[in-house]
Amino acid sequence: MPEDDDTALLVRATGAGAAGDAEERRVAISERIDIGRTCQGVDEAHRLLLQGERVSRNHCHILLLSDVQRAVLVDTSTNGTRVNGAYVERSVPVPLQGGDRLSIGDYELEFVSRRYLGASTPADESSLTVRLIENTRMCVVCGDLVDYTGLSGMHGGTAMFEAMHVLFDELRTVLAAQRGTLYDYVGDALLAVWEHDVFPDAVRRAVAFTRAADERVTAVAPSLKLRRPDGSPLRMGWAVTVGDVASSTYTGSLQGLVGDAVNIGFRLAGLAGRDGRSAILVTEEAYAELQESEPAEAPTPLQVKGRDAPVVVRPLL
């Protein structure tokens, strides 16, 4: 008999979305179990299928790491997974011990184990992955929603999320056409990058993206229910910068970018499209790298928070 036979999940339905799955059941875990609506490609012995629109197709998985006496959960879902009431970070392994309770959609799952009780043996140091910090010259684009604070106060978080989902889904398609990498969403803002080593014409691609993105937001925003405080459709401000950027992972697997190009990008995006300015601001350094002329205003100094000297930009026409 396998030594992990006592490790299992007790599955209980807790809401209407799991009404057809009302009986408590015990599901054994052997090495790994994938949890979700479909878990395509996973054999029946290593999957747990749950119902409900809040359950992702591949929601999360649990790994039993017998060599280091640890059990971990990794969330890969859209709507999140709670462990003992708190949401866990996405894609970051979270230790489990016997008695922990998982909340997934309209289900509560109890992790039952006599073997995995939280005590872990440190892994062999030679097996640990080295976290590298890479310094790369990048072209950075930051996009920021105009009047975000006022919009949140007027409409609330749910309405804001629904609108931003629509806009960001459109913008991802536009970004893919210019081979950019969507690095992160930051509330009402997005961060995209192009590496100069990969794309010598990184700034040209970035500017083409911002022009197409601005046109797409202008076209889609009137169809959204949300309106700015003055009744007009949503707008976004855009900034294009270049510079050396350090990239690495923080604790777990969360990616991070650190560099002046990122800081200035977010500051400028928060100024673009406001007070009569162009919706697209390109730093003078980035504008100088364009391989073809782009109609723009004369160099304009802008004071940004956190910097003594103004940043010189070229507002695109």
C-alpha positions in Angstrom: 0.0 0.0 0.0 1.4 3.4 -0.9 2.6 5.4 2.1 0.5 8.4 1.1 -2.8 6.5 1.2 -4.0 8.4 4.3 -3.6 11.8 2.6 -6.9 13.0 1.1 -9.3 15.9 0.6 -12.7 16.0 2.2 -15.0 17.8 -0.3 -18.1 19.6 0.9 -20.5 21.8 -1.2 -21.2 25.1 0.4 -23.2 27.1 -2.2 -25.8 27.0 -4.9 -23.2 26.6 -7.7 -22.4 23.1 -6.3 -26.0 22.0 -5.7 -25.7 18.9 -7.8 -22.6 17.8 -5.7 -24.1 18.0 -2.3 -22.8 14.9 -0.6 -19.5 15.0 1.3 -16.8 12.9 -0.3 -13.3 11.8 0.4 -10.7 12.0 -2.5 -7.4 10.3 -2.0 -4.2 12.1 -3.1 -1.3 10.2 -4.5 1.7 12.4 -5.4 -0.4 15.0 -7.1 -4.0 16.1 -7.6 -5.3 18.7 -10.1 -8.5 20.5 -9.2 -10.8 22.3 -11.6 -13.8 22.1 -13.9 -12.1 20.0 -16.6 -8.4 19.4 -15.8 -7.9 18.4 -19.4 -5.2 15.8 -20.0 -5.1 14.6 -16.4 -6.0 11.0 -15.6 -9.0 10.3 -13.3 -6.8 9.1 -10.4 -5.0 12.5 -10.3 -7.9 15.0 -10.7 -10.8 16.4 -8.8 -13.6 17.9 -10.9 -15.7 20.6 -9.3 -18.7 22.5 -10.7 -19.6 26.2 -10.8 -18.7 29.3 -12.9 -16.3 30.5 -10.2 -14.2 27.3 -10.6 -11.5 27.6 -13.4 -10.9 24.8 -15.9 -7.5 24.2 -14.2 -8.0 26.0 -10.8 -5.1 24.7 -8.7 -3.1 21.7 -7.8 -1.6 20.0 -4.8 1.8 18.3 -4.8 3.0 15.9 -2.2 6.8 16.3 -2.0 7.7 13.2 -0.1 11.5 13.7 -0.4 11.3 16.9 1.7 8.2 15.9 3.7 6.1 18.8 2.4 2.7 19.3 0.7 2.1 22.5 -1.3 -0.8 24.1 -3.1 -0.3 26.1 -6.3 -3.2 28.4 -7.4 -3.6 28.9 -11.2 -7.1 30.2 -11.2 -9.0 33.3 -12.4 -11.0 33.8 -9.2 -8.5 32.7 -6.6 -8.2 30.1 -3.9 -8.4 30.6 -0.1 -6.5 28.6 2.5 -7.9 29.0 6.0 -9.9 32.0 4.8 -7.1 34.0 3.1 -6.5 34.2 -0.6 -3.1 32.8 -1.6 -0.8 34.3 -4.2 -1.2 33.1 -7.7 1.5 30.6 -9.0 3.3 30.6 -5.7 3.7 27.3 -3.8 1.9 27.5 -0.5 2.6 24.9 2.2 -0.3 22.7 3.4 -0.7 20.7 6.6 -3.3 18.4 7.9 -6.5 20.3 8.9 -6.0 23.2 6.4 -9.2 24.2 4.7 -9.4 25.3 1.1 -12.2 27.4 -0.4 -12.8 27.0 -4.2 -15.9 28.5 -5.7 -18.9 27.0 -3.8 -16.8 24.2 -2.2 -14.8 23.8 1.0 -12.0 21.2 0.9 -10.2 19.9 4.0 -6.7 18.7 3.6 -6.5 15.5 5.7 -3.1 13.9 6.4 -1.2 12.2 9.2 2.1 12.5 7.3 2.1 16.1 6.1 1.7 18.0 9.4 3.6 21.2 8.5 7.1 20.1 9.7 9.4 20.1 6.8 13.0 19.0 6.2 15.0 21.7 4.4 15.8 20.8 0.8 19.3 20.0 -0.2 21.0 23.4 -0.9 22.3 22.0 -4.2 18.7 21.5 -5.5 17.7 25.1 -4.9 17.2 27.3 -7.9 19.4 30.4 -8.0 17.3 33.6 -8.3 19.1 35.8 -10.9 18.8 39.5 -11.4 19.1 40.5 -15.0 19.9 44.0 -16.3 18.5 44.7 -19.7 17.9 47.8 -21.8 14.2 47.9 -22.4 11.6 50.1 -24.0 8.8 50.5 -21.4 5.1 51.5 -22.0 2.9 52.5 -19.2 -0.9 53.0 -19.6 -3.0 54.7 -17.0 -6.7 55.4 -16.7 -7.6 59.0 -16.5 -9.7 60.0 -13.5 -9.3 56.6 -11.8 -9.9 58.0 -8.3 -13.1 59.8 -9.2 -14.3 56.8 -11.2 -13.8 54.4 -8.3 -15.7 56.7 -5.9 -18.6 57.1 -8.3 -19.0 53.5 -9.6 -17.2 51.1 -7.1 -14.7 48.4 -7.6 -17.0 45.8 -9.4 -18.0 48.2 -12.1 -14.4 49.3 -12.5 -13.1 45.8 -12.9 -15.8 45.0 -15.5 -14.8 48.0 -17.6 -11.1 47.4 -17.2 -11.5 43.7 -18.2 -13.1 44.9 -21.5 -10.4 47.5 -22.2 -7.4 45.3 -21.2 -8.7 42.3 -23.3 -8.8 44.7 -26.3 -5.3 46.0 -25.5 -3.7 42.6 -25.2 -4.6 41.9 -28.9 -3.2 45.3 -29.9 0.0 44.6 -27.9 0.5 41.1 -29.5 0.5 42.7 -33.0 3.6 44.6 -32.0 5.3 41.6 -30.2 5.3 43.4 -26.9 5.3 41.6 -23.5 2.5 42.4 -21.0 4.5 42.5 -17.8 1.9 43.4 -15.3 -1.4 45.0 -14.5 -1.3 47.6 -11.6 -4.9 48.3 -10.7 -6.1 50.7 -13.5 -2.7 50.7 -15.3 -0.7 48.3 -17.4 3.0 47.8 -18.0 4.4 46.5 -21.3 8.0 46.0 -22.4 10.2 45.3 -25.4 13.8 44.2 -25.0 16.3 46.0 -27.1 18.4 42.9 -27.6 15.5 41.2 -29.2 13.9 44.1 -31.0 16.3 46.8 -32.2 13.2 48.8 -33.3 11.7 48.5 -29.8 10.7 52.2 -29.6 9.0 52.1 -33.0 7.0 49.1 -31.9 6.1 50.7 -28.6 4.9 54.0 -30.2 2.9 52.0 -32.8 1.3 50.1 -29.9 0.4 53.3 -28.0 -1.2 54.9 -31.1 -3.2 51.8 -31.8 -4.1 51.4 -28.1 -5.3 55.0 -27.8 -7.5 54.5 -30.9 -8.9 51.2 -29.5 -9.8 52.8 -26.2 -11.4 55.7 -28.0 -13.5 53.3 -30.1 -14.5 50.9 -27.3 -15.0 53.3 -24.3 -18.3 54.8 -25.6 -19.9 51.3 -25.5 -19.1 50.9 -21.7 -21.6 52.0 -19.0 -18.9 53.8 -17.0 -18.4 57.5 -17.7 -15.9 59.9 -16.3 -17.1 62.5 -13.7 -17.9 65.0 -16.6 -20.0 62.3 -18.4 -17.4 61.6 -21.2 -16.2 58.1 -22.1 -13.1 56.6 -20.4 -9.7 57.6 -21.5 -6.1 56.4 -20.9 -2.8 58.2 -20.8 0.3 56.6 -22.3 4.1 57.0 -21.7 7.0 55.5 -23.6 10.5 55.4 -22.0 13.8 53.6 -22.5 16.5 52.6 -20.1 18.4 49.9 -18.2 15.9 47.8 -16.2 16.7 45.1 -13.6 14.3 42.1 -13.7 14.0 39.3 -11.3 11.5 37.4 -9.1 10.5 38.4 -5.6 9.6 35.8 -2.9 7.7 33.0 -4.5 7.4 33.6 -8.3 6.2 37.1 -8.5 8.1 39.0 -11.2 9.4 42.5 -10.7 11.0 45.3 -12.8 13.1 48.0 -11.2 14.5 51.0 -13.0 14.2 54.6 -13.7 12.5 53.9 -17.0 9.6 52.1 -15.2 9.3 54.8 -12.5 9.3 57.7 -15.0 6.9 55.7 -17.2 4.2 55.5 -14.5 4.7 59.1 -13.5 4.3 60.3 -17.1 1.3 58.1 -17.8 -0.4 59.7 -14.9 0.1 63.1 -16.6 -0.7 62.1 -20.2 -4.2 63.0 -21.4 -4.7 65.5 -18.6 -4.8 69.3 -18.6 -4.8 69.5 -22.3 -1.7 67.3 -22.8 -1.4 64.7 -25.5 -2.5 61.2 -24.6 0.9 59.9 -25.6 4.1 61.2 -24.0 7.5 59.9 -25.3 10.7 60.8 -23.4 13.2 62.7 -25.5 15.7 59.8 -25.1 13.1 57.4 -26.5 12.1 59.7 -29.3 15.7 60.0 -30.4 15.7 56.2 -31.1 12.8 56.2 -33.5 13.9 54.9 -36.9 11.3 57.0 -38.7 9.7 60.4 -38.0 6.7 60.6 -35.7 4.7 63.9 -35.6 5.2 65.4 -32.2 5.3 68.7 -30.4 8.5 70.4 -29.5 10.5 69.1 -26.5 8.5 69.9 -23.4 9.9 69.7 -19.8 7.5 68.1 -17.3 8.0 68.0 -13.5 7.3 64.6 -12.1 7.0 63.5 -8.5 10.2 62.3 -6.9 12.6 64.0 -9.3 14.3 67.4 -8.9 15.0 67.9 -12.6 12.1 67.9 -15.1 11.7 65.1 -17.6 11.9 66.3 -21.2 9.1 64.6 -23.3 7.8 64.8 -26.9 4.0 64.8 -26.8 2.8 62.9 -29.9 0.3 64.7 -32.2 
